[in-house]
Amino acid sequence: MRIGFIGVGGMGYTHLLCLQEIASKEDIFVSAIADKRKERQEMAEKIFPDAQIYTDGIELLEKENLDTVFIIAPSYEHFSLMKKAMEKKLSIFCEKPVCLSLKDCDALVAMEKDYTKPICIGQVVRHMPEYRFLKSCIESGKYGKLLDLSFERLSGDVGWGYEDWFHDEKKSGSVILDLHIHDLDFMRFVLGEPLKAEVIHFTKFESGMVNHVLTKAKYSDLEVLSEASWYHSDSYPFQANYRADFEKATIQYNSAIDKEHIFLCADGKQEKVRTAGDEIEIQSEINIKSLGAYLIEDRKFISYLLGKDEEKPVSLQDAIESVRLGVELWEQTKQS
């Protein structure tokens, strides 16, 4: 399988290391890599030294004979790269968010109507063991009815993007479409579509872009609170947390306190449940220290393409609904 790879930023480098690991066991090869920066091209060449190097992702797609492409470029480039990759009839992996506007959502849905090749969108939280544990508790009913659920995804200011693209809301979609969308997507994955969603608090950077948001999603018998931030200080440590209260148990996960365990209170006892498996440690510029769920995500998609895994990847249509929800909330902050 010949794979093209576009974008070797912090997230792209992580996915490239995942493909290196997968290539050691499967018949795949990253044959072409694109990034605008010479230093990132050199980093990529150390991983796949025989790959053809490009500075432009569109040029790579036009010139290379590929089976699959991984699109890990900045968010504002996703739509144009997706469009070109679909014109080339490739299997596609694209990082979230797949696009940044309702117009682009509609265009992709129209293009997908007759598209036969697999597409996977990188909603990685769906693959994280600690979140899969929460999903299993909800779906199994082991602890009774879910009564209360909240998510937090908090970070310091983001300063690592190419040409500071995170701070341009037209390019990143603000903290809502870049960070908050993870928990919105996982909420939809587990609970389905909310009856209503609203912003109940937000703050903005001096530029006017939303940097902190608290939202509430209403279901028939449950309200879910979700919070996300790019706090002003870039030294604030990243953390992803949730709390779930069931009729017979209360569960908490807090990555800042204990990344490897979930705190479970049930049957009059308190215990730590280990969810993290063997992980490959990496030196990362972003808020991850191991390949972890990214390797799970990429391996499952490659296995699906090779016919070794029947579980369908996160579809374009599914991921677009998470974008629509995020855009709806983003628009609410502009009306206040």
N, C-alpha and C positions, 0 to 999 in steps of 0.2 A: 504494500500500500504506500503510495507516494503522497506525502503530506506537505502542504505549504503552510507557512507560519507567519502571521503578520502581527508585529508589535512585541518588542522585547523590553518593555518597562518592568516595573516591579512585579505585576501580576503575570505578564508574559513570560518573564524569566522563570517563574514558578511552574507554569504550564510546560515550558520547554524542558525543564528538569524532569517533570512527570513523563513526558514523551521519551526522554532518554532512558528512564527506568523501564518503561513499557517496551521500548525497542530492544532491550536486552533479552526479552522473552518472546516477543511477537515479531512477525514479519512485516514491520513497518519501518519507514525511513522518512525523516524530515529532509526533503530534497531542495527546498527553497525557503529563505527567511528574509523578511523585510523589516527594516526599521530605519528611521531617518537619521539616527545618530551613529557616528562612526564607532564610538566606544561600546554601544550596545550591539552593533554588528560583530565587533571583536569578541564580546562575551558569548554571543550565540555561536560563533565559529568554533569556540573551544568545546562546545557541546556536540555540535554536528559539523565537523570540519569539512565535509564534502558537500555541504549545502551551497547552492547558488545564492548570492547575497544581492538584495535589492534595497533601494532607499524608499521605494513607493509600493504600497500594497496592491493598488490597482494594476500597476505594471507587472507585478508578480503574477497576478491572476490572468492577465492577458497573455503572457509569454510562456508560462509553465504548463506542462502536461501533468495534471494532478488528479488524484482520486478524492482527496479530502483537503479542507483548509481549516485552520484554527485562526479565528479572528480575535485577537487580544489587544487590539489597538485602543486608543482613548475612545470614550463613549460616543463622542460626536462623529466619529468615523464609522461606527458600526453599520448604520443604514446603507451608506453608499457601498461599503465592502460586501455586505449581505446581498445587496441587489446585484452586484457584479458576479459574486460567487454563484448565485442562483441562475444567472444568465449562462454561466459556464457548466451548469448541471452537476455541481459538486456536492458531496456530503459535507456538512458544515457544523463546526462547533463555534459558537460565538459567545463571548462573555456577556454578562448582564451589564446594563440594561440593553436590550437588543435595539432600542431606538429611544428617542427623547420627546416625541410628539404624537398626538392622536392621528395626525395626517400620515405620518410614517407608519404607525400601527396599521392603519387601513390599507396602505399600499402593500405592506408585507403580507397581510392576510389575503389580499387579492392575488399576489404572486404565488402564494403557497397553495392555492386552490388546486392546481394541476401539477404540483411539484411532487416527484416520486422519490427523490433521494432523502435520506435521513438528515434531520436538523436537530441539534442539541443546543440549548441555551444554558449558560453556566450559572445556574442557581444553586451554588455549592452547599448552602445550608441544608438543603434536602438530603445531602449525603453525610452530614456530620453525625457521628455516633451519638453525641449527647442530645441532639435534636431528634434523631430517630428513636431514642429512648422515650422522649416525651410523646412522640407520635404513637408509639406502641401502647403507652399507658392510656391515651385518649381513646384509641380505636378498640382496644381489648375490653375496656370497662373494668379492668382489674381492680381499680380503686373507686369505682362508682362514677357518678356523674361529675363532669368538669364544671366547677362553680366559678372559677376566677382564673384569668390568665393575663400575664403581662410580659412584655419583651423590652430589653434595653440593648442598644448597640451604640456605644459611646466611644468617641475618639478625640484626640487633640486635632489641631488644625492640620490640613493636608498640604504638605509642601513638596511632595516628590514628583508631581505630574510634569510631563513634558510641556515646556513653555507655560507652566502654571495653569494648565487647563481646568483643574478642579475648581478654581476660583471664578471661572466664567460660567454662570448658570446656563447659558445657551449651549455650552459644551459638556457640562456635567449633569445638568438637571438638578443642581444643588444637592444638599445632603439627603434630600428625599429620594431622588432617583438613583443616587450612587450608593448610599448606605442603608437608608430606611427600607428600601425596596427588598432587602434580604428578609426582613421580618414580615413585611407585607406578603411576600411570596410564600414564606413558610406557613403563615396563618391560613392563606388560601389553600395551600397544599393539604393541610390537616382538617380544616373546618369548612372549606368551600367558600363561596362568595358571600361577603357580608351583606346584610340588608341595607346598611348605611355606614358611611365612614366620614369622619369629620376631624379637622384639626382643632384641638382644644387649647394649644399653646405653641408659640413659636417665637424665636428671636432671629435677628439678621446680623450679618457682618455690616460694616460701614458702607460697603458697596451696594447693599440692599438685597444680597442673596441670603436665603434662609440657611442658617447654620445649626439650628437646634429646633426640633419639632417633637411634639407629643400629640398622638392621634388616638382616636377611639373608634373601634369598629363594632357595630351592633349586629348581633345574631338574635335569633328568636328568644333564646333564654340565656344569653351570655354576652358580656361586653369585654372586648380585648383592648388593653392599653399597650401602645408601642411608642418607644422613645428613641430618638437618634440624635447624635450631635457631632459637630466638628467644633469643639470648644476653641476659644481663641488661643490658648497656649498649645504649641505643638509638642510640649513635653508631657501632656496629659496622656496616661497609658490607655491604649485600646482595651476595651472589654465588651464581651457579649454575654448577656444574662437573660434568664427567664425565671419566672415563678408561676407555678400552677397549683391551685388548690382544688382537690377532689373531695368527694364525700368521705373518703376513707384514708386520705393521704395528702401530704403537702410536699411538693418537689421544688427544689431550687438548684439552678445552675448559675455559677458566676465564674467566668474565666479569669477574672483578676484575682480571685481568692484561691481557686483550685481548678485548673484547666482540665484535669484528668478525671475528676469525680463529680457526680451529682449527689446532692444532699437530699436524702429521702427520709421523711418522717411518716411512719405508718405502723399500725398494730402496737402502739405504745412504745415504739423504739425509734432511735435515730441511727441511720447508717449511711455510709458512703458507698455509692455504686460506681464502680470503675467502668468507663465507656471507651476510653482511648485505647487503641490497639498499638501494634508496633508501628512507629512512625519514622520516616527518614528525615533527619534534621538537615536544615539548610540555613545559609546566611541570606537573610531576606532584607530588602529595603522597606518592606511594608509590615503589616501587623501580624505576620505569621512566622513561625519558627520551624515548621516542618511541612512536608508535602501533604500529609494527612488526607483530608477529605478531597483535596484537589486531585490527588493521585487516584482515589476511589472513583471520582467523577470521570476523569479522563480514561481510566482503565475500563470502566463500564461502557463508555461510548465506543471505544476502540473494539471491545469485545462484541458489542452489538453489531458494529460494521462488519466484523469478521464472522458473524453468525454463531458466536460462542455464548452469547447472553441474550435471552429473549425479552428482558425488561426494557421497555421503550424509554428512550431518554426524555428529558424535559422538553416538551414540544415548543415550537415557535408560537403556536396559538395560545398555549397555556402561559408562556412567559409574557406574551403581549398583554394578557389580562392583568398581570401584575403591573406592567407599565401603565396601563389605563388607570388603575387604581392610584398609582403614584402621581400621575399627572392630575387626576381629580383633586388630590390633596394639595398638590403644589399650586394649583389654580386658586384654591381657597386662601392660601397665604397672600396671594396678590390682590384679593378682594377686600382684605381687612385693612 
